[in-house]
């Protein structure tokens, strides 16, 4: 493979932490060059260095070093966990868009903001919009605050932040990963998936978090008795002989002046796919792309699912000191807490949801859901795949997530390019963040049928290996601390760092706010965490 990370100079050369892969780490652990404690401390040092600016990390795990020490003891006794054996240290929790951007009008809030974590910024341009809602998960991986992370997606919330941070995001088939005790936006759309710097890293993580779970009935639909080893799909010749299509009508609807540079690079990428041996079918269009119907039906499904799902989630909490039991309770809390910046950041979405006179069990909600399935499936992605006998569709990531969201279909987004130097700045609707500017990354998405992750990973990996786009641009903000910067161990403090980590002390008011905070709450349960590999999640690994 061409993916050889750069190294830091010194007596012991290590790969740079914003390039290092899961396989690199595994090799260093096996040959004794690196300990889990050293790695965790290095990540903490890097987080402390840049987090005051980028705010990608909402909370560090106070047990991370103890877990790392236990893994080092295991290794010293001859037990080396394989890459698939979920031996991760959960380093912390990433900051995300509050309530997955499901609270305010777009012009009233911003991607990656929360009352608890503040405003996450992308690392490729000053005051960069990180996209959302898995904002911190993507930013943290892009600058080496962890080797990987887990995000959640209802409609674009993994793949969009991934493309804006120049990393890989996998939105799995609905039901491939458990959502147990993840705060739901929509049980009929939510998925949990990995974010990594490479396709192979994301594939390793996907294997670790995939499986059937009696606490999430949707996982019972998986066609596997044994979880696939998705990293085995990483074949540099994965595009050879493949049939891929371009649904031009699904792309054209989303185009504006800011997408011209993206489309120029996308057209070049199509030729790259051809050169790799794939047959590209132009005009593999959707039978119908009815944007107003999409918006209307999606609004009904998400609104009714969220109200019901949130109440169910809150009823399962073991501790609920503010006694919030419903969306109405949370809305009252939000409007009264100054950290929530109400009314500057409004509650328009909640007001609409609470004003509906239907539930997710109502005929109107069911009809909207069925219409969405048909639009995203037979009229959309699945229909195009079947008519043209395709393995996948390829689209710019910004245009790719809508129909897969409503049909429960998988997406793999990989880096495609960067806005050129002459690009004019464009602000977000709130006028607080830079959405388009020179050097901001964008991605290409591979979209497929349900349970086609192995094929999509093979295609995405082959494209990644031919292009190596991620290496072409470094973030404008990145930590300087590396593995080789750690001081020599001392008897008093093994693996001593220049700055010792201290667990934050949280006063009671902030603790109460934390319990209410989407930033902290919308995470996988402990059962899901134990299945994860390596770094930060909406969890960090």
Buried (B, 14 or more C-beta within 10 A) or exposed (E): EEBEBEBBEEEEEBBBBBBBBBBBBBEBBEEEEBBBBBBBBBBBBBBBBBBEEBBBBBBBBEEBBEBBBBBBEBBEEEEEBEBBEBBBBBBBBBBBBBBBBBBBEEEBBBBBBBBBBBBBBBBBBEBBBBBBBBBBBBBBBBBBBBBBBBBBBBBBBBBBBBBBBBBBBBBBBBBBBBBBBBBBBBBBBBBBBBBBBBBBBBBBBBBBBBBBBEEBEBBEBBEEEEBBBBBEBBBBEBBEEBBBBBBBBBBEEBBEEBBEBBBEBBEEBBEBBEEBEBBBBEEBBBEBBBEEBBEBBBBBBBBBBBBBBBBEBBEEEEEBEEEBBBBEBBBEBBEEBEBBBBEEBBBBBBEEBBEBEBEBEBEBBBEBBEBBBBBBBBBBBBBBBEEBEBBBBBBBBBBBBBBBBBBBBBBBBBBBBBBEEEBEEBBBEBEEBBBBBBBBBBBBBBBBBBBBBBBBBBBBBBBBBBBEBBBEBBBEBBBEBBBBBBEEEEEEEEBBBEEEBEEEEEEEEBEBBBBBBBBBBBBBBEEBBEBBBBBBBBBBB
